[in-house]
Amino acid sequence: MAYISSLDRKRDYNNTIALAKKEAKAEGRVLGIVEGKHEQALETALSLKNMGIPVDKIAKATGLRIEEIERLK
């Protein structure tokens, strides 16, 4: 009986670890997508800024804050 109980605990532990890893991977993918979109918005904003587009219009078009756009070089 104790052997089966220890097997159950080990299985539960392994399942908990596997689930945590799966959730961490999914969270990592989401964060990567968000960061990628932000990076793309920054690149677009820099291009628009270099074209002489007003910062307030760039902010509207990209969703970035004016302060972020003004720091771009």
Order of alpha helices (4+ residues) and beta strands (2+ residues): alpha-alpha-alpha
